[in-house]
Amino acid sequence: MRERILRNLKAKTLGEFGSRAVSIAFGFVLARALGRELFGRYSYACSFSLIIALCGEFGLNTLLTVHASREREKAAEWLRRFAPLRLATVLLAVAATVVLALLTTDRSRWLEIALMATFFGLNTFLDYHSSIFTGFERMNDDAYVRIATRLIVAGLGSLSLLLQAPLWAVLATMTAANALSAGMAWLWRRRTGLTFGFGWDGAFAARAFRGAIPTAATLICLALYFYLDNLVLGLLHFSDSDIGQYGAANKVFDASQGLPSIAIGALFPILAELSKSGDLTKIAPFFTKVSRWCLVIGAPVAGVAYVFSPFVAELLFGREYVLTRPALAILALAAPLFFSNNIAVFLLLAISRPWTAVLFRLGASVVKALAIVVLARRFGATSAAVAMLATDALLFLVLIAWRKRAGLSEPGERTLVLKVAIASAAAIGFWIQTQRLHFVAQAVAVAVAYFAAYAVLGLLPGRAAAAAAPAPAPPPPGAAP
């Protein structure tokens, strides 16, 4: 088991870091080349299209991974009947997005949204290939395909920007590149022997849709939670420039989701397989350990990232993106909480508790949208980042309490949260005393403060392991000393 997890983690790390590094680099190129206003239009079109695309995806890719992991002997027939269903849902999602755009947005955005709808529809089809590789634990093949497809999109998209093409032409080029990538991914699967043909079966399609409803609802709520920011800001009549500046910060945060994706991709097929037994003692450690490491490692990293974020924002996007700096700083603080919550929701899917995941993420989406509306007058477009930090902190605490009641946590989680909170308070106090120093010195001060607090509280890896080790059993009576 340990070897499987490590092998999966290694391959997922390669795929996620490689593909997301290319994506984020291309995002920076887009932001600088387009400028605040056009990048705002791009961000709005992305948010509008991606939510609908994931509605059309309908959780079928995740359902595919679960079935391929649990029933390898039946996977070939299952995938043969699944392929035309997946293609049909992509086409329906693109059409639905275009129709909704015609009904709800101004005419100047229609072509941009239609192109991005096609782009993201193709993206969900690329995820279909990825779900097959993941279900068969062919993580290396998945990594190579993901990196190659991102390079194709970034390369052709950058070429169109270099030629100073208008926004619609840039989006059309990216969409064509994604179509090329989808074809390349199919050829790669064929080379590795993971193609199973096409075979339409109406009864199977109906059963698959019924089975996918809970998973689809969860994924839609996940997408809604993350991408509703730009839509709510648009409804509140923020300018394209403001949305573009917040969208730049969100682009960095989106790219950083490669970290939880590594854990999800490595653990999902294994946990799906273990969940067949229904033994919570085998499942609970996955939830606890992921939550622990997200918090213990994530808190100091978030603190250092907070200090560096103004410099990073200016370096990546230029001085034009003034509002990006505070938004990126606040999102840095939200990252470890958001990552832990996202992984927990996906693990709930893996153990067949999707409606619980829906309840948590849908409730969080409502709270976040209301928080943006309430905070918009005080914080402007940055209110979306403040709302994410507050909502994810609340959801993190609620999830810990629920998992304890459900038997999906191990002892000591609440104590751990308290210790990390104490260490964070100490780091904040230490940072306040270094405000007049260079930002590098401030970051070092925050890191040192966390290290010292962790040492005192017993949170360093060596000490934590020693503290967790069971005491040796006493020798039996009469044994030699």
C-alpha positions in Angstrom: 0.0 0.0 0.0 2.8 2.4 1.0 4.6 1.7 -2.3 1.4 2.4 -4.3 0.8 5.7 -2.6 4.4 6.8 -3.1 4.4 5.8 -6.7 1.2 7.6 -7.4 2.3 10.7 -5.5 5.6 10.9 -7.5 3.8 10.7 -10.8 1.0 13.1 -9.8 3.6 15.6 -8.5 5.3 15.5 -11.9 2.0 15.9 -13.8 0.5 18.6 -11.6 3.6 20.7 -11.1 4.6 20.4 -14.8 1.2 21.2 -16.3 0.3 23.9 -13.8 3.7 25.6 -14.2 3.0 25.9 -17.9 -0.5 27.1 -17.3 0.5 29.8 -14.7 3.3 31.0 -16.9 0.9 31.4 -19.8 -1.6 33.1 -17.5 1.1 35.7 -16.7 1.8 36.2 -20.4 -2.0 36.7 -21.0 -2.4 39.2 -18.2 0.6 41.3 -19.3 -0.2 41.2 -23.0 -4.0 41.8 -22.7 -3.9 44.5 -19.9 -6.4 44.9 -17.1 -9.5 45.5 -19.1 -9.2 42.7 -21.7 -7.9 40.3 -19.0 -11.1 41.1 -17.0 -13.2 40.2 -20.0 -11.2 37.0 -20.4 -11.6 36.2 -16.6 -15.4 36.8 -16.8 -15.7 34.5 -19.9 -13.7 31.8 -18.1 -15.8 31.9 -15.0 -19.1 31.9 -17.0 -18.0 29.0 -19.2 -16.2 26.8 -16.8 -19.1 26.5 -14.3 -21.5 25.4 -17.2 -18.8 23.1 -18.6 -18.5 21.3 -15.3 -22.3 21.0 -15.1 -22.1 19.3 -18.5 -19.3 17.1 -17.2 -21.9 15.9 -14.7 -19.4 14.0 -12.5 -19.0 11.3 -15.1 -15.2 11.5 -15.1 -15.0 10.9 -11.3 -17.6 8.1 -11.6 -15.4 6.6 -14.3 -12.3 6.6 -12.0 -14.2 5.0 -9.2 -15.6 2.2 -11.3 -12.3 1.5 -13.0 -10.6 1.4 -9.6 -13.1 -1.0 -8.0 -13.9 -3.3 -10.9 -10.8 -3.7 -13.1 -12.1 -6.9 -14.6 -15.2 -5.2 -15.9 -13.6 -1.9 -16.8 -13.1 -2.5 -20.6 -16.8 -3.1 -21.3 -17.8 -0.3 -18.9 -15.5 2.1 -20.8 -16.6 1.0 -24.2 -20.2 2.0 -23.4 -19.1 5.1 -21.5 -17.1 6.8 -24.4 -20.1 8.0 -26.6 -21.9 9.2 -23.4 -19.0 11.3 -22.5 -18.7 12.8 -25.9 -22.4 13.7 -26.0 -22.2 15.5 -22.7 -19.3 17.7 -23.9 -21.4 18.8 -27.0 -24.5 19.4 -24.8 -22.5 21.5 -22.3 -21.0 23.7 -25.0 -24.4 24.3 -26.6 -26.0 25.0 -23.2 -23.3 27.6 -22.4 -23.8 29.4 -25.7 -27.6 29.5 -25.3 -27.3 30.8 -21.7 -24.8 33.5 -22.8 -27.2 34.7 -25.5 -29.9 35.0 -22.8 -28.0 36.6 -20.0 -25.0 38.6 -21.2 -24.4 41.6 -23.4 -23.8 41.0 -27.1 -20.2 42.0 -27.0 -19.3 39.0 -24.8 -21.1 36.3 -26.8 -18.2 35.2 -29.1 -15.7 35.2 -26.2 -18.0 33.1 -24.1 -18.8 30.7 -27.0 -15.1 30.2 -27.6 -14.3 29.6 -23.9 -17.3 27.2 -23.6 -15.8 25.1 -26.4 -12.3 25.4 -24.8 -13.6 24.1 -21.5 -15.8 21.5 -23.0 -12.6 20.1 -24.6 -10.9 20.4 -21.3 -13.4 18.1 -19.6 -12.9 15.6 -22.5 -9.1 15.8 -21.7 -10.1 15.1 -18.1 -11.9 12.0 -19.4 -8.6 10.7 -20.7 -7.0 11.6 -17.4 -9.7 9.7 -15.4 -9.0 6.5 -17.3 -5.2 6.8 -16.6 -6.0 7.5 -12.9 -8.5 4.6 -12.6 -5.8 2.2 -13.9 -3.1 3.9 -11.8 -1.2 4.8 -14.9 -0.1 8.1 -13.4 3.1 8.5 -15.4 1.1 8.4 -18.7 -1.3 10.9 -17.2 1.5 13.2 -16.3 3.1 13.2 -19.7 -0.2 13.8 -21.5 -1.2 16.7 -19.1 2.1 18.5 -19.6 2.1 18.0 -23.4 -1.4 19.4 -23.7 -0.6 22.5 -21.6 2.5 23.1 -23.7 0.4 23.0 -26.9 -2.2 25.5 -25.7 0.4 27.8 -24.2 2.7 27.7 -27.2 0.0 28.4 -29.8 -1.7 31.0 -27.5 1.5 32.8 -26.9 2.1 32.9 -30.7 -1.2 34.6 -31.3 -0.4 37.2 -28.6 3.0 37.8 -30.2 1.2 38.5 -33.5 -1.0 41.0 -31.5 -4.2 39.2 -32.4 -7.5 40.5 -31.0 -9.0 38.8 -27.9 -11.4 36.6 -29.9 -8.6 35.4 -32.1 -6.4 34.5 -29.1 -9.3 32.5 -27.6 -10.0 30.8 -31.0 -6.3 29.8 -31.2 -6.4 28.4 -27.6 -9.6 26.4 -28.4 -8.1 24.9 -31.6 -5.0 24.0 -29.6 -7.2 22.2 -27.0 -8.9 20.2 -29.8 -5.4 19.1 -31.0 -4.5 18.2 -27.5 -7.7 16.0 -27.0 -6.8 14.1 -30.2 -3.2 13.6 -29.0 -4.4 12.3 -25.7 -6.6 9.7 -27.4 -3.6 8.6 -29.6 -1.5 8.3 -26.4 -4.2 6.1 -24.8 -4.3 4.0 -27.9 -0.5 3.5 -27.8 -0.7 2.3 -24.1 -3.6 -0.1 -24.8 -6.3 1.9 -22.8 -8.7 2.4 -25.7 -11.9 0.2 -25.7 -13.9 1.4 -28.7 -17.4 2.9 -28.8 -20.7 1.2 -28.0 -23.9 3.2 -27.3 -26.2 1.6 -24.8 -29.3 3.7 -23.8 -30.1 1.7 -20.7 -26.4 2.0 -19.5 -26.4 5.7 -20.2 -29.5 6.2 -18.1 -28.0 4.2 -15.2 -24.7 6.1 -15.5 -26.5 9.4 -15.3 -28.5 8.3 -12.3 -25.3 7.1 -10.6 -23.5 10.3 -11.5 -26.1 12.7 -10.1 -24.5 13.0 -6.5 -21.0 13.3 -7.9 -22.1 15.8 -10.4 -23.8 17.9 -7.8 -20.6 17.9 -5.7 -18.3 18.9 -8.6 -20.7 21.7 -9.7 -20.7 23.0 -6.1 -16.9 22.9 -6.0 -16.7 24.8 -9.3 -19.4 27.3 -8.2 -17.5 28.0 -4.9 -14.3 28.8 -6.6 -15.4 30.6 -9.8 -18.5 32.5 -8.6 -16.2 35.4 -7.5 -16.0 37.0 -10.9 -19.7 36.5 -11.6 -20.7 38.1 -8.3 -18.3 41.0 -8.9 -19.9 41.4 -12.4 -23.4 41.4 -10.9 -22.3 44.1 -8.5 -21.2 46.2 -11.5 -17.5 46.2 -10.9 -15.5 47.2 -14.0 -13.7 44.8 -16.3 -10.5 46.4 -15.0 -11.3 45.5 -11.3 -12.4 42.0 -12.3 -9.2 41.6 -14.3 -7.0 42.6 -11.3 -8.8 40.2 -9.0 -8.7 37.6 -11.7 -4.9 37.8 -11.9 -4.6 37.0 -8.2 -7.2 34.2 -8.6 -5.1 32.8 -11.5 -2.1 32.3 -9.2 -4.4 30.7 -6.5 -5.9 28.5 -9.1 -2.5 27.3 -10.3 -1.5 26.5 -6.7 -4.4 23.9 -6.6 -1.9 21.5 -8.1 -0.8 20.8 -4.5 -4.2 19.3 -3.3 -4.7 17.7 -6.7 -1.5 15.6 -6.1 -2.9 14.2 -2.9 -6.4 13.7 -4.4 -5.1 11.9 -7.5 -2.8 9.6 -5.5 -5.3 8.7 -2.8 -8.6 8.6 -4.7 -8.3 5.2 -6.4 -6.8 3.6 -3.3 -9.5 5.0 -1.0 -12.3 4.1 -3.5 -11.0 0.5 -3.3 -10.8 0.4 0.5 -14.2 1.9 0.9 -15.8 -1.3 -0.4 -15.2 -2.9 3.1 -17.0 -0.1 4.9 -14.4 -0.3 7.7 -13.9 3.3 8.9 -10.8 2.4 10.9 -9.0 1.9 7.5 -10.4 5.2 6.1 -10.1 7.7 8.9 -6.3 7.9 8.9 -6.4 9.3 5.3 -8.6 12.2 6.3 -6.7 13.0 9.5 -3.2 12.8 8.0 -4.1 15.0 5.0 -5.8 17.6 7.2 -2.7 17.5 9.6 -0.2 18.1 6.8 -2.2 20.7 5.1 -2.3 22.7 8.3 1.1 22.1 9.8 3.0 22.6 6.5 0.5 25.0 5.0 0.3 27.6 7.8 4.0 28.7 7.7 4.1 28.5 3.9 1.0 30.7 3.8 2.6 33.2 6.2 5.8 33.5 4.1 3.7 33.7 0.9 1.6 36.5 2.5 4.8 38.6 3.0 6.1 37.9 -0.5 2.8 38.4 -2.3 3.0 42.1 -3.1 6.5 41.6 -4.6 5.3 38.5 -6.5 2.2 40.3 -7.8 4.2 43.2 -9.2 6.9 40.9 -10.6 4.4 38.7 -12.4 1.8 41.2 -13.6 3.5 44.6 -13.4 2.6 47.8 -11.5 -0.6 48.2 -13.5 -2.3 45.5 -11.4 -2.4 47.4 -8.1 -5.4 45.6 -6.6 -3.8 42.2 -7.3 -1.4 42.6 -4.4 -3.8 42.7 -1.4 -6.0 40.1 -3.0 -3.1 37.7 -3.6 -1.9 38.2 0.0 -5.3 37.3 1.5 -5.7 34.3 -0.8 -2.3 33.1 0.4 -3.6 32.9 3.9 -6.7 31.1 2.7 -4.7 28.5 0.8 -4.1 25.8 3.5 -7.7 25.9 4.7 -9.0 25.7 1.1 -6.7 22.9 0.2 -7.7 20.8 3.3 -11.4 21.4 2.7 -11.1 20.4 -1.0 -9.2 17.2 -0.3 -11.8 16.3 2.4 -14.6 16.8 -0.1 -13.0 14.6 -2.8 -12.3 11.9 -0.2 -15.9 11.9 0.7 -16.7 11.2 -2.9 -14.2 8.3 -2.9 -16.0 6.7 0.0 -19.4 7.2 -1.5 -20.7 10.1 0.7 -21.3 12.6 -2.1 -24.5 14.2 -0.7 -22.5 15.1 2.5 -19.9 16.7 0.2 -22.6 18.6 -1.7 -24.1 20.0 1.6 -20.7 21.3 2.8 -19.7 22.9 -0.5 -23.1 24.3 -1.5 -23.5 25.9 2.0 -20.0 27.4 1.7 -20.9 28.8 -1.8 -24.0 30.6 -0.4 -22.0 32.0 2.6 -19.2 33.1 0.3 -21.5 34.9 -2.2 -23.3 36.7 0.7 -20.0 37.7 2.2 -18.8 39.2 -1.1 -22.0 41.3 -1.3 -21.7 42.5 2.3 -18.0 43.2 2.1 -17.9 44.8 -1.4 -18.5 48.4 -0.2 -15.6 48.1 2.3 -13.1 46.1 0.3 -14.0 46.6 -3.3 -13.0 43.7 -5.6 -10.7 42.4 -2.9 -13.9 41.4 -0.9 -13.9 38.2 -2.9 -10.6 37.2 -1.3 -11.7 38.2 2.2 -14.9 36.2 1.7 -12.9 33.1 0.7 -10.6 33.3 3.7 -13.5 33.7 6.2 -15.7 31.0 4.5 -12.9 28.4 4.3 -11.9 29.0 7.9 -15.5 28.4 9.0 -15.8 25.3 6.8 -12.5 23.9 8.0 -13.8 23.9 11.6 -17.2 22.5 10.7 -15.6 19.6 8.8 -13.3 18.7 11.7 -16.3 18.6 14.1 -18.4 16.6 11.6 -15.6 14.1 10.9 -15.2 13.5 14.6 -18.8 12.6 15.0 -18.8 10.5 11.8 -15.8 8.4 12.9 -13.6 9.8 10.1 -10.9 11.4 12.3 -8.3 10.2 14.7 -7.7 11.6 18.2 -5.8 14.9 18.6 -7.0 16.9 15.6 -8.6 19.7 17.7 -5.4 19.9 19.8 -3.4 20.2 16.6 -5.6 23.0 15.3 -5.2 24.9 18.6 -1.4 24.5 18.5 -1.1 25.7 14.9 -3.4 28.7 15.8 -1.1 29.6 18.7 2.0 29.3 16.4 0.3 31.5 13.9 -0.5 34.1 16.5 3.1 34.1 17.6 4.3 34.5 14.0 1.9 37.4 13.4 3.1 39.2 16.5 6.7 38.7 15.4 6.0 39.9 11.9 4.3 43.1 13.2 7.6 44.0 14.9 9.5 43.7 11.6 7.2 45.9 9.5 10.0 48.4 8.7 12.4 45.8 7.5 12.9 44.6 3.9 10.2 42.1 2.8 12.8 39.3 2.7 13.8 39.9 6.3 10.1 39.9 7.2 9.6 36.5 5.5 12.6 35.1 7.3 11.2 36.5 10.6 7.8 34.7 10.0 9.6 31.4 9.1 11.8 31.6 12.2 8.8 32.4 14.4 6.9 29.4 13.1 9.9 27.1 13.6 10.4 28.3 17.2 6.7 28.0 18.0 6.5 24.5 16.4 9.6 23.4 18.4 8.0 24.6 21.7 4.6 23.1 20.9 6.1 19.7 19.7 4.9 20.1 16.1 8.3 19.5 14.4 8.3 16.2 12.4 10.9 14.4 14.6 9.3 15.4 17.9 5.8 14.8 16.7 6.8 11.2 15.6 8.5 10.6 18.9 5.5 11.9 20.8 3.2 9.7 18.8 5.2 6.5 19.2 3.7 4.1 21.7 5.5 3.4 24.9 7.3 0.0 25.0 5.4 -2.7 26.7 6.7 -3.7 30.2 8.6 -7.0 30.3 6.7 -10.0 31.5 7.2 -11.1 35.2 10.5 -13.0 35.7 12.1 -11.9 32.5 15.7 -10.9 32.5 16.3 -7.2 32.7 
